[in-house]
């Protein structure tokens, strides 16, 4: 009898293999990495570093893809996107592949402010990078803002050591369940306004 595998971990291993299928002629693709906390001394938090390095690995696997880094100054003077860019450049990603989004203050803001940049770069296919517990809220946010105009595929970071028996991972899942309940009304409003995604309610600090 084969051992049971945790469903979330299985998703994390299987969903980053390829971009969604191509659509319109000339349509580009991007790896979109969502930010996380920057420490008080300007260093990336473990979550931020984990997400960026996973995004870098995907960008190397897909050399034609751009790398969009999304996150504003949510907990200090430094924008997450610029700290992420420093990591990506240090890991060998060429500067011309980067797109920086430094206004978002929360997950819906990541989607809200990334979409115009993706449209300007004629990108219609996206691998979305964040932690597994955060991925449901991230996908819902991007789908609410973009409607059917963006082909999304989840590309979560690898599962934590110890899988979902890890205490920190369990806490992350519970926190995300609470956050999703709080943000659901804003997601519904964004979905109704998907035809004009720049006219959304203002970001709320996360």
Secondary structure, DSSP 4 states (H G I P E B T S, - for coil): -PPP--HHHHHHHHTTSSPPPP-STT-EEEEEEE--PBPTTSPBPHHHHHHHHHHHHHHHHSTT-EEEEE---SSSSS-HHHHHHHHHHHTT--GGGEEEE----SHHHHHHHHHHHHHHTTEEEEEEE--HHHHHHHHHHHHHHHTTSSEEEE-PPPPPTTGGGSHHHHHHHHHHHHHHHHHHHHHHHHHHTGGGTTS-PPP---
